[in-house]
Amino acid sequence: MKKTVMATLGLALAAGSLIAAPAASAAQLGATSVDCDTWKSGGAPYTGYAKCTGMLPHPLEAAKVKVTCIDPRGNKWEIYGKAVGNGKTSSAKCSDNPSVGIYKVGVERVRL
């Protein structure tokens, strides 16, 4: 009986220490500074691009291009490219219409 009580207490203490253990920070997981570049095509059809390095492995962290398009009347809308991992390029095309251009290109990072 005494051994059963001691074993139960030991298991409870072990489980409690797992629950109370702090989560690892990004620095402890080996994350470094993230560097992202964005650019756009020089002609129609206008396409925006984004590429990031230094992120956590995909799918833990990814980046996607965020393109703000503009038409001849000044109407603006946003489109997004596919979320990709380190060193890969995300792209999004505004339109096949040569009158639709790019107002702004940015990047959105996604993390699980």
N, CA, C and O atoms as a GROMACS GRO file, in nm:
protein
  448
    1MET      N    1   0.082  -0.119   0.000
    1MET     CA    2   0.000   0.000   0.000
    1MET      C    3   0.087   0.125   0.000
    1MET      O    4   0.059   0.220  -0.073
    2LYS      N    5   0.192   0.125   0.082
    2LYS     CA    6   0.280   0.241   0.091
    2LYS      C    7   0.350   0.266  -0.043
    2LYS      O    8   0.368   0.381  -0.082
    3LYS      N    9   0.390   0.158  -0.113
    3LYS     CA   10   0.456   0.173  -0.243
    3LYS      C   11   0.361   0.232  -0.346
    3LYS      O   12   0.404   0.312  -0.429
    4THR      N   13   0.233   0.196  -0.342
    4THR     CA   14   0.134   0.249  -0.435
    4THR      C   15   0.114   0.398  -0.415
    4THR      O   16   0.107   0.474  -0.512
    5VAL      N   17   0.107   0.441  -0.289
    5VAL     CA   18   0.091   0.583  -0.257
    5VAL      C   19   0.214   0.661  -0.304
    5VAL      O   20   0.200   0.768  -0.363
    6MET      N   21   0.331   0.608  -0.279
    6MET     CA   22   0.455   0.676  -0.320
    6MET      C   23   0.464   0.686  -0.472
    6MET      O   24   0.505   0.789  -0.526
    7ALA      N   25   0.426   0.579  -0.542
    7ALA     CA   26   0.430   0.579  -0.689
    7ALA      C   27   0.331   0.681  -0.743
    7ALA      O   28   0.362   0.752  -0.839
    8THR      N   29   0.214   0.688  -0.684
    8THR     CA   30   0.112   0.785  -0.727
    8THR      C   31   0.161   0.927  -0.705
    8THR      O   32   0.144   1.013  -0.791
    9LEU      N   33   0.222   0.953  -0.590
    9LEU     CA   34   0.277   1.086  -0.562
    9LEU      C   35   0.388   1.121  -0.662
    9LEU      O   36   0.396   1.234  -0.709
   10GLY      N   37   0.473   1.025  -0.692
   10GLY     CA   38   0.581   1.048  -0.788
   10GLY      C   39   0.528   1.083  -0.925
   10GLY      O   40   0.579   1.174  -0.990
   11LEU      N   41   0.426   1.011  -0.970
   11LEU     CA   42   0.364   1.041  -1.100
   11LEU      C   43   0.298   1.179  -1.100
   11LEU      O   44   0.308   1.253  -1.198
   12ALA      N   45   0.231   1.212  -0.991
   12ALA     CA   46   0.166   1.343  -0.982
   12ALA      C   47   0.268   1.456  -0.987
   12ALA      O   48   0.246   1.556  -1.054
   13LEU      N   49   0.380   1.440  -0.917
   13LEU     CA   50   0.485   1.542  -0.920
   13LEU      C   51   0.545   1.554  -1.059
   13LEU      O   52   0.569   1.666  -1.106
   14ALA      N   53   0.569   1.443  -1.126
   14ALA     CA   54   0.625   1.446  -1.260
   14ALA      C   55   0.529   1.514  -1.356
   14ALA      O   56   0.572   1.595  -1.438
   15ALA      N   57   0.401   1.482  -1.349
   15ALA     CA   58   0.302   1.544  -1.437
   15ALA      C   59   0.290   1.693  -1.408
   15ALA      O   60   0.278   1.773  -1.500
   16GLY      N   61   0.294   1.730  -1.280
   16GLY     CA   62   0.287   1.871  -1.244
   16GLY      C   63   0.404   1.950  -1.297
   16GLY      O   64   0.387   2.066  -1.337
   17SER      N   65   0.522   1.892  -1.299
   17SER     CA   66   0.638   1.964  -1.350
   17SER      C   67   0.629   1.983  -1.501
   17SER      O   68   0.679   2.083  -1.554
   18LEU      N   69   0.567   1.891  -1.572
   18LEU     CA   70   0.549   1.907  -1.716
   18LEU      C   71   0.450   2.018  -1.747
   18LEU      O   72   0.469   2.096  -1.841
   19ILE      N   73   0.344   2.025  -1.667
   19ILE     CA   74   0.242   2.129  -1.689
   19ILE      C   75   0.298   2.268  -1.657
   19ILE      O   76   0.268   2.364  -1.727
   20ALA      N   77   0.380   2.277  -1.553
   20ALA     CA   78   0.431   2.406  -1.509
   20ALA      C   79   0.554   2.451  -1.587
   20ALA      O   80   0.600   2.564  -1.569
   21ALA      N   81   0.608   2.365  -1.673
   21ALA     CA   82   0.728   2.403  -1.748
   21ALA      C   83   0.696   2.515  -1.845
   21ALA      O   84   0.597   2.508  -1.917
   22PRO      N   85   0.778   2.620  -1.848
   22PRO     CA   86   0.751   2.731  -1.939
   22PRO      C   87   0.774   2.690  -2.084
   22PRO      O   88   0.856   2.602  -2.113
   23ALA      N   89   0.701   2.755  -2.174
   23ALA     CA   90   0.718   2.728  -2.317
   23ALA      C   91   0.850   2.788  -2.364
   23ALA      O   92   0.896   2.888  -2.310
   24ALA      N   93   0.909   2.726  -2.462
   24ALA     CA   94   1.036   2.776  -2.517
   24ALA      C   95   1.011   2.904  -2.595
   24ALA      O   96   0.913   2.916  -2.669
   25SER      N   97   1.100   2.999  -2.579
   25SER     CA   98   1.088   3.123  -2.653
   25SER      C   99   1.141   3.105  -2.794
   25SER      O  100   1.206   3.005  -2.824
   26ALA      N  101   1.115   3.202  -2.881
   26ALA     CA  102   1.165   3.197  -3.018
   26ALA      C  103   1.317   3.191  -3.021
   26ALA      O  104   1.376   3.125  -3.106
   27ALA      N  105   1.381   3.261  -2.928
   27ALA     CA  106   1.527   3.260  -2.923
   27ALA      C  107   1.579   3.121  -2.888
   27ALA      O  108   1.681   3.077  -2.942
   28GLN      N  109   1.510   3.052  -2.798
   28GLN     CA  110   1.552   2.918  -2.760
   28GLN      C  111   1.530   2.819  -2.874
   28GLN      O  112   1.600   2.718  -2.882
   29LEU      N  113   1.433   2.845  -2.961
   29LEU     CA  114   1.406   2.758  -3.074
   29LEU      C  115   1.502   2.782  -3.189
   29LEU      O  116   1.498   2.712  -3.290
   30GLY      N  117   1.589   2.879  -3.175
   30GLY     CA  118   1.689   2.904  -3.278
   30GLY      C  119   1.646   3.006  -3.382
   30GLY      O  120   1.709   3.014  -3.488
   31ALA      N  121   1.544   3.084  -3.356
   31ALA     CA  122   1.500   3.184  -3.452
   31ALA      C  123   1.601   3.298  -3.458
   31ALA      O  124   1.653   3.341  -3.355
   32THR      N  125   1.627   3.345  -3.577
   32THR     CA  126   1.718   3.457  -3.596
   32THR      C  127   1.637   3.572  -3.651
   32THR      O  128   1.515   3.562  -3.663
   33SER      N  129   1.702   3.680  -3.684
   33SER     CA  130   1.629   3.792  -3.740
   33SER      C  131   1.581   3.755  -3.880
   33SER      O  132   1.652   3.689  -3.956
   34VAL      N  133   1.462   3.799  -3.912
   34VAL     CA  134   1.401   3.769  -4.041
   34VAL      C  135   1.426   3.885  -4.135
   34VAL      O  136   1.407   4.001  -4.099
   35ASP      N  137   1.468   3.852  -4.257
   35ASP     CA  138   1.495   3.953  -4.360
   35ASP      C  139   1.403   3.925  -4.478
   35ASP      O  140   1.406   3.816  -4.535
   36CYS      N  141   1.321   4.024  -4.516
   36CYS     CA  142   1.227   4.009  -4.627
   36CYS      C  143   1.254   4.114  -4.733
   36CYS      O  144   1.281   4.230  -4.703
   37ASP      N  145   1.246   4.071  -4.858
   37ASP     CA  146   1.258   4.162  -4.972
   37ASP      C  147   1.128   4.158  -5.050
   37ASP      O  148   1.068   4.051  -5.066
   38THR      N  149   1.084   4.273  -5.099
   38THR     CA  150   0.966   4.281  -5.185
   38THR      C  151   1.002   4.357  -5.312
   38THR      O  152   1.086   4.447  -5.310
   39TRP      N  153   0.938   4.321  -5.421
   39TRP     CA  154   0.958   4.390  -5.548
   39TRP      C  155   0.839   4.366  -5.638
   39TRP      O  156   0.753   4.283  -5.607
   40LYS      N  157   0.833   4.437  -5.749
   40LYS     CA  158   0.724   4.420  -5.844
   40LYS      C  159   0.779   4.412  -5.985
   40LYS      O  160   0.892   4.454  -6.012
   41SER      N  161   0.698   4.356  -6.074
   41SER     CA  162   0.738   4.343  -6.213
   41SER      C  163   0.741   4.480  -6.278
   41SER      O  164   0.676   4.574  -6.232
   42GLY      N  165   0.818   4.492  -6.386
   42GLY     CA  166   0.833   4.620  -6.454
   42GLY      C  167   0.728   4.649  -6.559
   42GLY      O  168   0.724   4.759  -6.613
   43GLY      N  169   0.642   4.553  -6.588
   43GLY     CA  170   0.540   4.573  -6.690
   43GLY      C  171   0.421   4.483  -6.667
   43GLY      O  172   0.422   4.397  -6.579
   44ALA      N  173   0.318   4.506  -6.747
   44ALA     CA  174   0.194   4.429  -6.735
   44ALA      C  175   0.218   4.286  -6.783
   44ALA      O  176   0.298   4.265  -6.873
   45PRO      N  177   0.151   4.186  -6.724
   45PRO     CA  178   0.061   4.197  -6.609
   45PRO      C  179   0.142   4.221  -6.481
   45PRO      O  180   0.238   4.149  -6.453
   46TYR      N  181   0.102   4.321  -6.405
   46TYR     CA  182   0.178   4.363  -6.287
   46TYR      C  183   0.166   4.260  -6.175
   46TYR      O  184   0.057   4.221  -6.135
   47THR      N  185   0.281   4.219  -6.126
   47THR     CA  186   0.290   4.114  -6.024
   47THR      C  187   0.381   4.162  -5.912
   47THR      O  188   0.484   4.223  -5.937
   48GLY      N  189   0.342   4.133  -5.788
   48GLY     CA  190   0.424   4.164  -5.671
   48GLY      C  191   0.487   4.037  -5.617
   48GLY      O  192   0.431   3.929  -5.628
   49TYR      N  193   0.606   4.052  -5.559
   49TYR     CA  194   0.682   3.938  -5.509
   49TYR      C  195   0.735   3.968  -5.369
   49TYR      O  196   0.759   4.083  -5.334
   50ALA      N  197   0.752   3.861  -5.289
   50ALA     CA  198   0.813   3.872  -5.156
   50ALA      C  199   0.892   3.745  -5.129
   50ALA      O  200   0.849   3.635  -5.163
   51LYS      N  201   1.009   3.762  -5.066
   51LYS     CA  202   1.095   3.649  -5.029
   51LYS      C  203   1.158   3.680  -4.895
   51LYS      O  204   1.217   3.787  -4.876
   52CYS      N  205   1.146   3.586  -4.800
   52CYS     CA  206   1.200   3.606  -4.666
   52CYS      C  207   1.297   3.494  -4.630
   52CYS      O  208   1.283   3.380  -4.675
   53THR      N  209   1.396   3.528  -4.548
   53THR     CA  210   1.490   3.431  -4.493
   53THR      C  211   1.501   3.455  -4.343
   53THR      O  212   1.469   3.563  -4.293
   54GLY      N  213   1.547   3.353  -4.271
   54GLY     CA  214   1.564   3.364  -4.126
   54GLY      C  215   1.442   3.326  -4.046
   54GLY      O  216   1.440   3.346  -3.924
   55MET      N  217   1.340   3.271  -4.110
   55MET     CA  218   1.219   3.231  -4.039
   55MET      C  219   1.235   3.090  -3.981
   55MET      O  220   1.330   3.019  -4.014
   56LEU      N  221   1.143   3.052  -3.895
   56LEU     CA  222   1.136   2.915  -3.846
   56LEU      C  223   1.100   2.826  -3.965
   56LEU      O  224   1.046   2.875  -4.064
   57PRO      N  225   1.127   2.696  -3.956
   57PRO     CA  226   1.094   2.607  -4.069
   57PRO      C  227   0.945   2.608  -4.103
   57PRO      O  228   0.860   2.618  -4.015
   58HIS      N  229   0.916   2.597  -4.231
   58HIS     CA  230   0.778   2.589  -4.280
   58HIS      C  231   0.723   2.454  -4.239
   58HIS      O  232   0.795   2.356  -4.259
   59PRO      N  233   0.606   2.437  -4.186
   59PRO     CA  234   0.495   2.530  -4.179
   59PRO      C  235   0.485   2.608  -4.048
   59PRO      O  236   0.384   2.674  -4.025
   60LEU      N  237   0.588   2.602  -3.961
   60LEU     CA  238   0.581   2.678  -3.837
   60LEU      C  239   0.575   2.828  -3.863
   60LEU      O  240   0.509   2.902  -3.790
   61GLU      N  241   0.645   2.871  -3.967
   61GLU     CA  242   0.644   3.013  -4.003
   61GLU      C  243   0.654   3.022  -4.155
   61GLU      O  244   0.726   2.946  -4.219
   62ALA      N  245   0.579   3.116  -4.211
   62ALA     CA  246   0.578   3.136  -4.356
   62ALA      C  247   0.556   3.284  -4.386
   62ALA      O  248   0.523   3.362  -4.297
   63ALA      N  249   0.576   3.320  -4.511
   63ALA     CA  250   0.554   3.458  -4.554
   63ALA      C  251   0.476   3.456  -4.684
   63ALA      O  252   0.492   3.365  -4.766
   64LYS      N  253   0.392   3.557  -4.703
   64LYS     CA  254   0.319   3.571  -4.828
   64LYS      C  255   0.317   3.717  -4.869
   64LYS      O  256   0.311   3.807  -4.785
   65VAL      N  257   0.322   3.739  -5.000
   65VAL     CA  258   0.322   3.875  -5.052
   65VAL      C  259   0.181   3.934  -5.036
   65VAL      O  260   0.081   3.864  -5.053
   66LYS      N  261   0.177   4.062  -5.005
   66LYS     CA  262   0.051   4.137  -4.995
   66LYS      C  263   0.061   4.252  -5.095
   66LYS      O  264   0.142   4.343  -5.078
   67VAL      N  265  -0.020   4.246  -5.199
   67VAL     CA  266  -0.013   4.345  -5.307
   67VAL      C  267  -0.139   4.431  -5.303
   67VAL      O  268  -0.251   4.379  -5.301
   68THR      N  269  -0.121   4.562  -5.303
   68THR     CA  270  -0.233   4.655  -5.316
   68THR      C  271  -0.237   4.700  -5.461
   68THR      O  272  -0.145   4.765  -5.510
   69CYS      N  273  -0.345   4.664  -5.528
   69CYS     CA  274  -0.362   4.697  -5.670
   69CYS      C  275  -0.444   4.825  -5.683
   69CYS      O  276  -0.518   4.862  -5.592
   70ILE      N  277  -0.429   4.892  -5.798
   70ILE     CA  278  -0.504   5.015  -5.824
   70ILE      C  279  -0.546   5.019  -5.971
   70ILE      O  280  -0.468   4.987  -6.060
   71ASP      N  281  -0.671   5.060  -5.994
   71ASP     CA  282  -0.720   5.069  -6.132
   71ASP      C  283  -0.717   5.215  -6.177
   71ASP      O  284  -0.686   5.303  -6.097
   72PRO      N  285  -0.748   5.244  -6.303
   72PRO     CA  286  -0.741   5.382  -6.354
   72PRO      C  287  -0.832   5.481  -6.281
   72PRO      O  288  -0.807   5.601  -6.284
   73ARG      N  289  -0.938   5.432  -6.216
   73ARG     CA  290  -1.028   5.521  -6.140
   73ARG      C  291  -0.981   5.546  -5.998
   73ARG      O  292  -1.042   5.624  -5.925
   74GLY      N  293  -0.873   5.482  -5.958
   74GLY     CA  294  -0.820   5.500  -5.822
   74GLY      C  295  -0.872   5.400  -5.722
   74GLY      O  296  -0.841   5.411  -5.604
   75ASN      N  297  -0.952   5.303  -5.767
   75ASN     CA  298  -1.000   5.199  -5.676
   75ASN      C  299  -0.884   5.108  -5.637
   75ASN      O  300  -0.803   5.070  -5.722
   76LYS      N  301  -0.876   5.074  -5.509
   76LYS     CA  302  -0.768   4.990  -5.458
   76LYS      C  303  -0.825   4.864  -5.395
   76LYS      O  304  -0.934   4.865  -5.338
   77TRP      N  305  -0.750   4.755  -5.406
   77TRP     CA  306  -0.785   4.630  -5.340
   77TRP      C  307  -0.656   4.552  -5.313
   77TRP      O  308  -0.552   4.577  -5.374
   78GLU      N  309  -0.666   4.457  -5.221
   78GLU     CA  310  -0.549   4.378  -5.182
   78GLU      C  311  -0.564   4.235  -5.230
   78GLU      O  312  -0.673   4.178  -5.228
   79ILE      N  313  -0.452   4.178  -5.272
   79ILE     CA  314  -0.446   4.036  -5.305
   79ILE      C  315  -0.324   3.978  -5.234
   79ILE      O  316  -0.229   4.050  -5.202
   80TYR      N  317  -0.328   3.848  -5.211
   80TYR     CA  318  -0.220   3.781  -5.138
   80TYR      C  319  -0.168   3.664  -5.220
   80TYR      O  320  -0.242   3.598  -5.292
   81GLY      N  321  -0.039   3.640  -5.207
   81GLY     CA  322   0.022   3.524  -5.269
   81GLY      C  323   0.015   3.404  -5.176
   81GLY      O  324  -0.037   3.414  -5.065
   82LYS      N  325   0.068   3.294  -5.222
   82LYS     CA  326   0.073   3.171  -5.143
   82LYS      C  327   0.177   3.186  -5.032
   82LYS      O  328   0.283   3.244  -5.052
   83ALA      N  329   0.145   3.132  -4.914
   83ALA     CA  330   0.240   3.132  -4.802
   83ALA      C  331   0.351   3.032  -4.832
   83ALA      O  332   0.325   2.916  -4.864
   84VAL      N  333   0.476   3.078  -4.821
   84VAL     CA  334   0.592   2.994  -4.853
   84VAL      C  335   0.695   3.003  -4.742
   84VAL      O  336   0.690   3.093  -4.658
   85GLY      N  337   0.789   2.908  -4.741
   85GLY     CA  338   0.893   2.902  -4.639
   85GLY      C  339   1.018   2.980  -4.676
   85GLY      O  340   1.019   3.055  -4.774
   86ASN      N  341   1.122   2.961  -4.596
   86ASN     CA  342   1.251   3.031  -4.611
   86ASN      C  343   1.305   3.025  -4.753
   86ASN      O  344   1.312   2.918  -4.814
   87GLY      N  345   1.344   3.141  -4.804
   87GLY     CA  346   1.412   3.148  -4.933
   87GLY      C  347   1.324   3.125  -5.054
   87GLY      O  348   1.373   3.129  -5.166
   88LYS      N  349   1.196   3.102  -5.034
   88LYS     CA  350   1.103   3.081  -5.145
   88LYS      C  351   1.032   3.212  -5.175
   88LYS      O  352   1.016   3.296  -5.087
   89THR      N  353   0.989   3.229  -5.300
   89THR     CA  354   0.926   3.353  -5.343
   89THR      C  355   0.775   3.335  -5.353
   89THR      O  356   0.726   3.242  -5.417
   90SER      N  357   0.701   3.424  -5.288
   90SER     CA  358   0.556   3.431  -5.299
   90SER      C  359   0.522   3.538  -5.402
   90SER      O  360   0.585   3.644  -5.404
   91SER      N  361   0.423   3.512  -5.487
   91SER     CA  362   0.386   3.610  -5.588
   91SER      C  363   0.235   3.621  -5.600
   91SER      O  364   0.162   3.526  -5.571
   92ALA      N  365   0.189   3.739  -5.644
   92ALA     CA  366   0.046   3.762  -5.669
   92ALA      C  367   0.033   3.863  -5.782
   92ALA      O  368   0.101   3.966  -5.784
   93LYS      N  369  -0.055   3.832  -5.876
   93LYS     CA  370  -0.076   3.917  -5.993
   93LYS      C  371  -0.205   3.996  -5.974
   93LYS      O  372  -0.308   3.939  -5.938
   94CYS      N  373  -0.199   4.127  -6.000
   94CYS     CA  374  -0.318   4.211  -5.985
   94CYS      C  375  -0.426   4.175  -6.086
   94CYS      O  376  -0.541   4.151  -6.050
   95SER      N  377  -0.389   4.172  -6.212
   95SER     CA  378  -0.486   4.149  -6.318
   95SER      C  379  -0.414   4.129  -6.450
   95SER      O  380  -0.298   4.167  -6.465
   96ASP      N  381  -0.483   4.068  -6.545
   96ASP     CA  382  -0.428   4.060  -6.680
   96ASP      C  383  -0.450   4.192  -6.756
   96ASP      O  384  -0.390   4.214  -6.861
   97ASN      N  385  -0.536   4.278  -6.703
   97ASN     CA  386  -0.564   4.408  -6.763
   97ASN      C  387  -0.442   4.498  -6.747
   97ASN      O  388  -0.401   4.526  -6.634
   98PRO      N  389  -0.382   4.545  -6.857
   98PRO     CA  390  -0.261   4.628  -6.846
   98PRO      C  391  -0.285   4.765  -6.782
   98PRO      O  392  -0.190   4.835  -6.746
   99SER      N  393  -0.413   4.804  -6.768
   99SER     CA  394  -0.445   4.934  -6.705
   99SER      C  395  -0.446   4.924  -6.552
   99SER      O  396  -0.452   5.027  -6.485
  100VAL      N  397  -0.442   4.804  -6.498
  100VAL     CA  398  -0.441   4.785  -6.353
  100VAL      C  399  -0.296   4.772  -6.309
  100VAL      O  400  -0.221   4.688  -6.360
  101GLY      N  401  -0.257   4.856  -6.212
  101GLY     CA  402  -0.120   4.857  -6.166
  101GLY      C  403  -0.107   4.820  -6.020
  101GLY      O  404  -0.203   4.781  -5.954
  102ILE      N  405   0.014   4.834  -5.971
  102ILE     CA  406   0.044   4.805  -5.831
  102ILE      C  407   0.064   4.937  -5.757
  102ILE      O  408   0.145   5.021  -5.798
  103TYR      N  409  -0.009   4.953  -5.648
  103TYR     CA  410   0.004   5.071  -5.563
  103TYR      C  411   0.112   5.049  -5.458
  103TYR      O  412   0.192   5.138  -5.429
  104LYS      N  413   0.114   4.926  -5.400
  104LYS     CA  414   0.208   4.898  -5.292
  104LYS      C  415   0.231   4.747  -5.283
  104LYS      O  416   0.140   4.668  -5.307
  105VAL      N  417   0.354   4.707  -5.247
  105VAL     CA  418   0.387   4.566  -5.224
  105VAL      C  419   0.442   4.552  -5.082
  105VAL      O  420   0.530   4.627  -5.040
  106GLY      N  421   0.389   4.457  -5.011
  106GLY     CA  422   0.435   4.430  -4.875
  106GLY      C  423   0.442   4.280  -4.852
  106GLY      O  424   0.423   4.201  -4.944
  107VAL      N  425   0.471   4.243  -4.730
  107VAL     CA  426   0.480   4.101  -4.694
  107VAL      C  427   0.406   4.079  -4.564
  107VAL      O  428   0.411   4.162  -4.473
  108GLU      N  429   0.337   3.967  -4.555
  108GLU     CA  430   0.268   3.929  -4.432
  108GLU      C  431   0.326   3.796  -4.385
  108GLU      O  432   0.328   3.699  -4.460
  109ARG      N  433   0.374   3.792  -4.261
  109ARG     CA  434   0.430   3.670  -4.205
  109ARG      C  435   0.323   3.598  -4.125
  109ARG      O  436   0.243   3.660  -4.054
  110VAL      N  437   0.324   3.466  -4.138
  110VAL     CA  438   0.226   3.382  -4.071
  110VAL      C  439   0.301   3.284  -3.982
  110VAL      O  440   0.401   3.225  -4.024
  111ARG      N  441   0.254   3.269  -3.859
  111ARG     CA  442   0.322   3.180  -3.764
  111ARG      C  443   0.220   3.094  -3.692
  111ARG      O  444   0.115   3.143  -3.650
  112LEU      N  445   0.250   2.966  -3.679
  112LEU     CA  446   0.160   2.876  -3.604
  112LEU      C  447   0.172   2.899  -3.457
  112LEU      O  448   0.104   2.833  -3.378
   0.00000   0.00000   0.00000
